[in-house]
């Protein structure tokens, strides 16, 4: 098996176990068993479980932010359609890969601080969308950092409610309401 294939097996097993058992509770022995490799093989690819977690988080967050940038770049019609497209994308991601979304939610508090100096987060994309809309005079001047944080919170809280069972169904079922709340936060018409 190639090194890339082995890393992919480790990552797939890790995502599943981290979400189902918890990050701290998952052992490298369990990871190896789930990936169908020897435990020592994990350490040929990662110095530690923490390095594996960071690699998973950074890789998936980078891909998520890149796709979010693509979605906003392709949206036409101003901030309303841009926010709608971004919300629909995030809802679709949750519905299509709930395990990945849950992983990103679970480890963000430990993994994200090391990436903040690179400003690798959905907040950066949202700040640009809001700033651009202010410059085009689509929305009133506002604290862009606060507005972006509030918009992201409006998207993340329903995802958490779905993860913990206080909401039921697919996240995309709520995309219209989520978009409307985001639109009101930034004072879009």
N, C-alpha and C positions, 0 to 999 in steps of 0.2 A: 504494500500500500504506500502511495506517495505521501510526502510530508504534508502537502496541502489537504489531501483526503483525510489524513489522521487529524489534522487541526479542525477540519470541518466536523468530523465525528465528535471530537471533544466539545466543540462549541454547541453543537446540537444537543448533546447530552446535558451539558451544563445549563443551557437555557431551560430545558424541561425540568431538571432537578432543582435549580435555583428557585423557580416559580412554584413548584409543587411542594418542596420540602423547606425552602428557605435557604438563603445564601450561607449563613453561618452554620446551619445544621447539615449542609451537604459536605460530605468528606471526599477527599481525592480518591479513596478506595471505591466509593459509590460512583463517582464520575467515571473511573476506569471501567468498572463493571458495565455501566450503561453505554459507554462508547465501545465496549468489547475490545479493550486494549489492556496492556499491563499498566499498573499504577505508575511505574517508573517512566513510561512513555509520556505521561503528562508533563513531567519535569524536563523532558528533552525539548518541549515546546514552550513551556512557561516556567519561570522561576518559582512561582507560587500561585496559589489559588487567587490571591488578590490581583496578580498580574493578568490572569485569565479573565477575571471580572472586569478589570479596566479595559482590556482589549475588546471584549464583547461589547461593553458599553460604548466605548469610543467609536468602534467600527459601525455599530448600528446607529448611534446618534449622528455620526457624520453622514451616513446614507440618508437618514431621516431629514436632516437639515438641507441636504442637497436636493432632495425631492421636493421639500417644502419651497425652496427657492425656485425650482422649476415650475411648480404649480402657480406660485404668485407671478412669475414672469409671463406665463402663458395666459393668465386671467385677463379678460378684456372688460372694460366698462367701469373702471374706478374701484374705489375701496370696497363697496358693497359686494361686487362680484368677486373681488380678490379674497375678501374674508370668507365668502361662501365657499369658494373653491378650496381654500385652505382648511376650513372646518370639515368639508366633505372628505378631503384627503385624510385628515387625522381620524375621522370616524371610520372610514374604510380601512385604514391601517389597523385600528383596533379590531374591527370585525374580521379581517382576513388573517391577522396574526396576533391573536390575543396574548399568546405566550410571550412574544417579543415585547408587546406593549406593556404587559405586566412587569417584565424584567426591567424595562427602562424606568418604570414608575418605582419599583422596589429599590433599585440601587442608586437612583439619581442623587440622593443626599450624600452618599459616600463618594461616588465617582465623579460627579459634576464639578466640584470645586477645583480639581486638578486641571480641568479643561477651561475654566473661566478666563484665564489669561489669554487664551486663543479665541475667546468669545464664540465658542462652539455650542450654540443652543438655539432652539426655536425662537427664543426671545430676540435674538439678533435679527432674524428674518422679519418678525412682527414689528420691531422698532423701525426697520426700513420701510415697511408698508405704511405704517402710520405717519412717519416723517414725510414720505413722498406725498401722501394725501394732504398733509398740512401745507406743504409747498404748493400743491395744485389748488389750494383753498377749497378742497372738498369737505374738510372738517375743520373745526376751530383749533387754534393753537392749544396745546395741552402738554402735560408731562408725559413724554413719549415712553419713558421707562416704566412709569406706573401703568399707563394704558396697556402696554404690551404685556406686562405681568398679569394684569387683570384679565385680559383676553385669554391668555394661556391658562389661567386658573379656571375660567369658565369652560374651557375644553377638558381640562384634566379632572375636574371634580366629578362630572358625570362618568368618566372612565373609571375612576376609583369607586364610585357608587355601583357600577356594573361589576367590577372585580369583587367587591365585598357583598354583593347581593341585594343592596337596597334599591337598585333599579334592575329591571329584567329586560332581556331581549338584546337586540343588536344596537350598537351605538348610533349607527346611521339613521335609525328611527327617530333620533333626537336632533339630527343635524340642523333642521330648520329653526328649532327653538334655540339651539346653541348659537347659530349664526345671528339670530335676532338679538340675543343678549350681547354678543360681541359688537354688533353694529351700534347698539345703544351705549356701550361703554365708550366708544370713540366718538360719539355724537354724530354718526353718519346719518344722512337723511334717509 
